Amino acid sequence: MTTSQDELPSLAAESEGLLRLRPSTLLRGLQERAPICRVRTPAGDEAWLVTRYAEVKQLLMDERIGRSHLDPPSAPRYVDNPLLDMLIIPDHDAAREAHKQTRSWLAPNFTARRVLNLKPRVEEIASSVLDSFAESERPADLHGGFSFPFALLVLCELIGVPLEERGRILEPLEQMGGVDDRDGAEGGMGAIFAYAAELGARKREEPGEDVISRMVQNGATDEQVGPIAANLLFAGLESVASHIDLGVALLSSNPDQRDAALSDHQHLTNAVEEILRAAKAGGSALPRYASEDIEIGGVTIRAGDLVLIDFTLANFDSQAFDEPTRFDVTRSPNAHLTFAHGIWHCIGAPLARVQLQVAFSTLFTRLPGLTLAIPISDLHMRGSGLADGLGGLPVTW
């Protein structure tokens, strides 16, 4: 795709607050024109946007794509945020080793056995949160009354944040994801890092059955605990809460699909996969850098170039999915890329799937008349930020 520098498609408009349950006209147009397009990021820098499923999957498996850049201060940015900046490491091999080390610390917490053992507790948390939400005046905000607190409580318990201390992380997490107030984002990030390091020191003396305890027992320093715990909280909390919100919006707006999803466990499992594919929850572009020149999709990505790997676009690629704009809870197979792929595959995916299954089963079983209180077209995303979920979801039952 050839475009003059002044005419590069800008992704800044993608941060506006309108709800999109599928990629915008701009992004679908880019996908139709080329698998990899030159674009301008919200931060004002140039980047390659990967739009098609095959190329997204190929680059996720390519070891020349990663978090390293030879000159981090001058590296092109997706958005202006210190959390993303912190992840840029000058040495490619060091960046790859750091990624492997982090996964080795986290992997034992997300095995199939571990997640299966956690499911009864996840169900207890969902039921408890819904007990309070069900007493709300109607219409009620599902995001603030159920989706967010449910996701928060599960994550805090998993990571090791004491129940009585969860209030300490809410404001810093909100600040940390900002892209319009760098000082505020740095302050929020620093507060989360310091709190997680404090937890690491405590759990070194009195370990429990949680992520931070296992990390420090396996050699992580308190300083290493901070960024890893912060990323888990930030990514896991917003992603799960947003997919609950958007899943309820999709299911309640499609009663036949909802009834099919709730008919048995396998159908619910399939429905969760379709919600993960079809719901554009939060920032879906993974920013990475090329460590060497890469020939792909008819273009040459140069060493040091910023590459935006867009999972939502890949999930709506008609070359990979039949009728991708159709919401179909019986879709099978459904090899979506919402959790990425290869070495970048989301390590928390098994728990996220369980949380979504439990959330939808609990909500629609106990509140069978659950539906949107306003037209789906009136829903709005919060706007700019690394996590761009719904600000609220008015529902009734």
GIFEN-V498224 format. One record per residue. N is the residue number from 0. RES is the residue in three letters. BURIAL is I if it has 9 or more other ideal C-beta (glycine too) atoms within 8 Angstrom, else O. D_FIRST is the distance of its C-alpha to the first C-alpha in Angstrom with 1 decimal. Layout:
BEGIN
N_RES_BURIAL_D_FIRST ; N_RES_BURIAL_D_FIRST
END
This chain:
BEGIN
0_MET_I_0.0 ; 1_THR_O_3.8 ; 2_THR_I_6.5 ; 3_SER_O_10.2 ; 4_GLN_O_12.2 ; 5_ASP_O_14.4 ; 6_GLU_O_12.0 ; 7_LEU_I_10.5 ; 8_PRO_I_11.4 ; 9_SER_O_14.8 ; 10_LEU_I_16.3 ; 11_ALA_O_19.7 ; 12_ALA_O_20.5 ; 13_GLU_I_20.4 ; 14_SER_I_23.7 ; 15_GLU_O_25.6 ; 16_GLY_O_28.6 ; 17_LEU_O_28.0 ; 18_LEU_I_28.5 ; 19_ARG_O_25.6 ; 20_LEU_I_26.6 ; 21_ARG_O_23.1 ; 22_PRO_I_19.6 ; 23_SER_O_19.0 ; 24_THR_O_17.4 ; 25_LEU_I_14.6 ; 26_LEU_I_13.9 ; 27_ARG_I_14.4 ; 28_GLY_O_12.0 ; 29_LEU_I_9.2 ; 30_GLN_I_10.7 ; 31_GLU_O_10.8 ; 32_ARG_O_7.2 ; 33_ALA_I_6.2 ; 34_PRO_I_8.9 ; 35_ILE_I_7.7 ; 36_CYS_I_6.1 ; 37_ARG_I_7.4 ; 38_VAL_I_10.4 ; 39_ARG_I_14.0 ; 40_THR_I_16.8 ; 41_PRO_I_20.2 ; 42_ALA_I_21.7 ; 43_GLY_O_19.5 ; 44_ASP_I_17.7 ; 45_GLU_I_14.1 ; 46_ALA_I_13.0 ; 47_TRP_I_10.7 ; 48_LEU_I_11.2 ; 49_VAL_I_11.9 ; 50_THR_I_12.2 ; 51_ARG_I_13.7 ; 52_TYR_I_17.3 ; 53_ALA_I_17.2 ; 54_GLU_I_14.8 ; 55_VAL_I_16.8 ; 56_LYS_I_20.0 ; 57_GLN_I_19.0 ; 58_LEU_I_18.2 ; 59_LEU_I_21.4 ; 60_MET_O_23.3 ; 61_ASP_O_21.9 ; 62_GLU_O_24.5 ; 63_ARG_O_22.2 ; 64_ILE_I_20.9 ; 65_GLY_I_23.6 ; 66_ARG_I_25.3 ; 67_SER_I_26.0 ; 68_HIS_I_24.8 ; 69_LEU_O_26.9 ; 70_ASP_O_27.4 ; 71_PRO_I_27.5 ; 72_PRO_O_28.5 ; 73_SER_O_25.4 ; 74_ALA_I_22.9 ; 75_PRO_I_20.1 ; 76_ARG_I_21.3 ; 77_TYR_I_20.1 ; 78_VAL_I_23.3 ; 79_ASP_O_26.5 ; 80_ASN_I_28.9 ; 81_PRO_I_31.4 ; 82_LEU_I_31.4 ; 83_LEU_I_27.8 ; 84_ASP_I_28.6 ; 85_MET_O_31.6 ; 86_LEU_O_29.6 ; 87_ILE_I_27.8 ; 88_ILE_I_30.0 ; 89_PRO_I_29.8 ; 90_ASP_O_30.7 ; 91_HIS_O_28.5 ; 92_ASP_O_31.6 ; 93_ALA_I_33.5 ; 94_ALA_I_30.8 ; 95_ARG_I_30.7 ; 96_GLU_O_34.6 ; 97_ALA_I_34.8 ; 98_HIS_I_32.6 ; 99_LYS_O_34.8 ; 100_GLN_O_37.9 ; 101_THR_I_37.0 ; 102_ARG_I_36.3 ; 103_SER_O_39.6 ; 104_TRP_I_41.5 ; 105_LEU_I_39.9 ; 106_ALA_I_39.8 ; 107_PRO_O_43.6 ; 108_ASN_I_43.3 ; 109_PHE_I_40.9 ; 110_THR_I_42.4 ; 111_ALA_O_43.0 ; 112_ARG_O_46.8 ; 113_ARG_I_46.4 ; 114_VAL_I_44.3 ; 115_LEU_O_46.7 ; 116_ASN_O_49.6 ; 117_LEU_I_47.9 ; 118_LYS_I_47.4 ; 119_PRO_O_50.9 ; 120_ARG_O_50.6 ; 121_VAL_I_47.2 ; 122_GLU_I_49.1 ; 123_GLU_O_51.9 ; 124_ILE_I_49.6 ; 125_ALA_I_47.9 ; 126_SER_I_51.3 ; 127_SER_O_52.7 ; 128_VAL_I_49.8 ; 129_LEU_I_50.0 ; 130_ASP_O_53.8 ; 131_SER_I_53.2 ; 132_PHE_I_50.3 ; 133_ALA_O_52.3 ; 134_GLU_O_55.0 ; 135_SER_O_52.6 ; 136_GLU_O_53.1 ; 137_ARG_O_50.7 ; 138_PRO_I_48.0 ; 139_ALA_I_47.1 ; 140_ASP_I_43.9 ; 141_LEU_I_42.8 ; 142_HIS_I_40.4 ; 143_GLY_O_43.1 ; 144_GLY_I_46.0 ; 145_PHE_I_44.6 ; 146_SER_I_41.0 ; 147_PHE_I_40.9 ; 148_PRO_I_44.5 ; 149_PHE_I_44.3 ; 150_ALA_I_41.1 ; 151_LEU_I_42.7 ; 152_LEU_I_46.0 ; 153_VAL_I_44.6 ; 154_LEU_I_42.5 ; 155_CYS_I_45.3 ; 156_GLU_I_47.7 ; 157_LEU_I_45.3 ; 158_ILE_I_44.5 ; 159_GLY_I_48.0 ; 160_VAL_I_48.1 ; 161_PRO_O_51.6 ; 162_LEU_O_51.8 ; 163_GLU_O_53.8 ; 164_GLU_O_51.2 ; 165_ARG_I_48.0 ; 166_GLY_O_48.3 ; 167_ARG_O_47.7 ; 168_ILE_I_44.0 ; 169_LEU_I_42.9 ; 170_GLU_O_42.4 ; 171_PRO_I_40.9 ; 172_LEU_I_38.4 ; 173_GLU_I_37.4 ; 174_GLN_I_37.1 ; 175_MET_I_35.2 ; 176_GLY_I_32.1 ; 177_GLY_I_31.9 ; 178_VAL_I_29.0 ; 179_ASP_O_30.9 ; 180_ASP_O_34.1 ; 181_ARG_I_33.7 ; 182_ASP_O_37.4 ; 183_GLY_I_38.1 ; 184_ALA_I_35.5 ; 185_GLU_I_37.0 ; 186_GLY_I_40.4 ; 187_GLY_I_39.6 ; 188_MET_I_38.1 ; 189_GLY_O_41.1 ; 190_ALA_I_43.5 ; 191_ILE_I_41.9 ; 192_PHE_I_41.9 ; 193_ALA_I_45.5 ; 194_TYR_I_46.7 ; 195_ALA_I_45.1 ; 196_ALA_I_46.7 ; 197_GLU_I_49.9 ; 198_LEU_I_49.7 ; 199_GLY_I_49.0 ; 200_ALA_I_52.2 ; 201_ARG_O_54.2 ; 202_LYS_I_53.0 ; 203_ARG_I_53.8 ; 204_GLU_O_57.4 ; 205_GLU_O_57.3 ; 206_PRO_I_54.5 ; 207_GLY_O_53.7 ; 208_GLU_O_51.5 ; 209_ASP_I_48.2 ; 210_VAL_I_45.0 ; 211_ILE_I_46.2 ; 212_SER_I_49.5 ; 213_ARG_I_48.0 ; 214_MET_I_45.6 ; 215_VAL_I_48.5 ; 216_GLN_O_50.7 ; 217_ASN_O_48.1 ; 218_GLY_O_47.8 ; 219_ALA_I_45.4 ; 220_THR_O_46.6 ; 221_ASP_I_46.9 ; 222_GLU_O_44.1 ; 223_GLN_I_41.8 ; 224_VAL_I_42.7 ; 225_GLY_I_41.6 ; 226_PRO_I_37.7 ; 227_ILE_I_37.7 ; 228_ALA_I_39.9 ; 229_ALA_I_38.0 ; 230_ASN_I_34.7 ; 231_LEU_I_36.5 ; 232_LEU_I_38.0 ; 233_PHE_I_35.0 ; 234_ALA_I_32.5 ; 235_GLY_I_35.1 ; 236_LEU_I_36.8 ; 237_GLU_I_34.0 ; 238_SER_I_32.1 ; 239_VAL_I_35.3 ; 240_ALA_I_36.6 ; 241_SER_I_33.4 ; 242_HIS_I_33.2 ; 243_ILE_I_36.9 ; 244_ASP_I_36.3 ; 245_LEU_I_33.4 ; 246_GLY_I_35.0 ; 247_VAL_I_38.2 ; 248_ALA_I_36.2 ; 249_LEU_I_34.6 ; 250_LEU_I_37.8 ; 251_SER_I_40.1 ; 252_SER_O_38.0 ; 253_ASN_I_38.0 ; 254_PRO_O_41.7 ; 255_ASP_O_41.4 ; 256_GLN_I_38.7 ; 257_ARG_I_40.9 ; 258_ASP_O_44.0 ; 259_ALA_I_42.3 ; 260_ALA_I_41.0 ; 261_LEU_I_44.5 ; 262_SER_O_46.3 ; 263_ASP_O_46.4 ; 264_HIS_O_44.9 ; 265_GLN_O_42.4 ; 266_HIS_I_41.0 ; 267_LEU_I_40.7 ; 268_THR_I_39.0 ; 269_ASN_I_36.4 ; 270_ALA_I_36.1 ; 271_VAL_I_35.3 ; 272_GLU_I_32.5 ; 273_GLU_I_31.1 ; 274_ILE_I_31.5 ; 275_LEU_I_29.7 ; 276_ARG_I_26.8 ; 277_ALA_I_26.8 ; 278_ALA_I_27.9 ; 279_LYS_I_25.4 ; 280_ALA_I_28.0 ; 281_GLY_I_27.2 ; 282_GLY_O_24.2 ; 283_SER_I_22.1 ; 284_ALA_I_19.5 ; 285_LEU_I_20.9 ; 286_PRO_I_20.1 ; 287_ARG_I_20.3 ; 288_TYR_I_19.8 ; 289_ALA_I_18.9 ; 290_SER_I_22.1 ; 291_GLU_O_20.8 ; 292_ASP_O_17.6 ; 293_ILE_I_15.9 ; 294_GLU_O_13.8 ; 295_ILE_I_12.3 ; 296_GLY_I_9.8 ; 297_GLY_O_8.4 ; 298_VAL_I_8.0 ; 299_THR_O_11.2 ; 300_ILE_I_12.6 ; 301_ARG_O_15.4 ; 302_ALA_O_18.9 ; 303_GLY_I_19.6 ; 304_ASP_I_16.2 ; 305_LEU_I_16.6 ; 306_VAL_I_15.2 ; 307_LEU_I_15.7 ; 308_ILE_I_16.7 ; 309_ASP_I_17.1 ; 310_PHE_I_20.1 ; 311_THR_I_20.5 ; 312_LEU_I_17.1 ; 313_ALA_I_17.9 ; 314_ASN_I_21.3 ; 315_PHE_I_20.0 ; 316_ASP_I_17.8 ; 317_SER_O_19.4 ; 318_GLN_O_18.8 ; 319_ALA_I_21.1 ; 320_PHE_I_23.5 ; 321_ASP_O_25.3 ; 322_GLU_O_25.2 ; 323_PRO_I_23.6 ; 324_THR_O_24.6 ; 325_ARG_O_28.2 ; 326_PHE_I_30.5 ; 327_ASP_O_32.6 ; 328_VAL_I_35.1 ; 329_THR_O_35.9 ; 330_ARG_I_32.4 ; 331_SER_O_33.0 ; 332_PRO_O_31.4 ; 333_ASN_I_29.3 ; 334_ALA_O_27.4 ; 335_HIS_I_25.5 ; 336_LEU_I_24.0 ; 337_THR_O_25.6 ; 338_PHE_I_27.7 ; 339_ALA_I_24.9 ; 340_HIS_I_25.7 ; 341_GLY_O_27.3 ; 342_ILE_O_28.6 ; 343_TRP_O_26.9 ; 344_HIS_I_28.7 ; 345_CYS_I_30.7 ; 346_ILE_O_34.2 ; 347_GLY_I_35.7 ; 348_ALA_I_34.2 ; 349_PRO_I_37.6 ; 350_LEU_I_39.4 ; 351_ALA_I_36.8 ; 352_ARG_I_37.1 ; 353_VAL_I_40.9 ; 354_GLN_I_40.8 ; 355_LEU_I_38.7 ; 356_GLN_I_41.0 ; 357_VAL_I_44.1 ; 358_ALA_I_42.8 ; 359_PHE_I_42.1 ; 360_SER_I_45.3 ; 361_THR_I_47.4 ; 362_LEU_I_46.1 ; 363_PHE_I_46.3 ; 364_THR_O_49.5 ; 365_ARG_O_51.4 ; 366_LEU_I_49.8 ; 367_PRO_O_49.4 ; 368_GLY_O_48.8 ; 369_LEU_I_46.0 ; 370_THR_O_43.5 ; 371_LEU_I_41.4 ; 372_ALA_O_43.6 ; 373_ILE_O_40.9 ; 374_PRO_O_38.2 ; 375_ILE_I_35.1 ; 376_SER_O_33.1 ; 377_ASP_O_35.2 ; 378_LEU_I_34.3 ; 379_HIS_I_32.3 ; 380_MET_I_30.7 ; 381_ARG_I_32.2 ; 382_GLY_O_29.2 ; 383_SER_I_27.7 ; 384_GLY_I_28.5 ; 385_LEU_I_27.6 ; 386_ALA_I_29.5 ; 387_ASP_I_28.8 ; 388_GLY_I_31.3 ; 389_LEU_I_33.6 ; 390_GLY_O_36.1 ; 391_GLY_O_38.7 ; 392_LEU_I_39.2 ; 393_PRO_I_42.2 ; 394_VAL_I_44.0 ; 395_THR_I_47.3 ; 396_TRP_O_49.3
END
